[in-house]
Amino acid sequence: MQIIKILIFAGFAGILISNAGCKSDQSQSPATTGTEELQPVPVPKFDRDSAFSFVGKQVAFGPRVPNTGAHRQCRDWLASQFKSYGLTVLEQGFKATAYTGETLSGTNIMAQYKPEAPHRILLAAHWDSRHIADSPLSTARRDEPILGADDGGSGVGILLEIARQLQSHPANVGVDLLLFDAEDHGDDNDQTPNPESWCLGSQYWSKNMVPSGYHPKYGILLDMAGAKNATFTKEGVSMNFAPAVTNKVWKLAQNLGYGTYFTETKSGAITDDHYF
């Protein structure tokens, strides 16, 4: 997708961000289950060098286009990496028909921290890369696949770093790290837009959820989060379906000193994995 974005999953709302290990909003009553009060926990320092190295590992496989050897090798590495941090890994294989008519073999990967915990949050990204560059900046190579360091790789790198941190800094909530496949295999034709040609993995997962009956309190989707001088606006689908969660995330970012990146600008709706 051709835009920088951090998106809130539609329909998932209600849990305080403090439940995921951040400071609570003192203007609200603490969330409870029975007589148990959910308390904030210390937040570990995010290691950007570690996250960057995870992006480099993905890029080293080459373009992660479905039905290719690089795609299969990266899939196996991702599952193995999550397992090395003690997470429970669920792989959901699926077949999907691309707009080109090609049948794609995809795999959605979910890595669960504390799978037994009743309170859960979902963090997601897509791990495939686009099969053609189709960029107006390069007519000579627009039909070649891309490495996807930013578009795909950066979100996955962040989630891998979160998985690594969870191993050494326990949290008091269940966390699911979900990697969607075949997000970027859509038809980039502005004249005859076809939104459902995109996000094939998330479309499949939303209709065949793994685990069965899965219902997190809320979800955050990372896509193209690693661009140089990135800024993040309040995107239309997120604000329409989960404005309270979106505003809470933006407020937290601003309180932490990242208001330059998380702006109050509102932008239009985007077709991405959170939409489906």
Secondary structure, DSSP 8 states (H G I E B T S, - for coil): --S-EEEE-TT-----GGGGTS---TTS---EETTEE----------HHHHHHHHHHHHHT----TTSHHHHHHHHHHHHHHHHTT-EEEEEEEEEE-TTS-EEEEEEEEEEESTT-SSEEEEEEE----S----TT-SSSTTS----IIIIIIHHHHHHHHHHHHHHS--SSEEEEEEESSTT-S---SSS--GGGS-HHHHHHHHS-SSTT---SEEEEEESTT-TT--EEE-HHHHHH-HHHHHHHHHHHHHTT-TTTEEEEE-----SGGG-
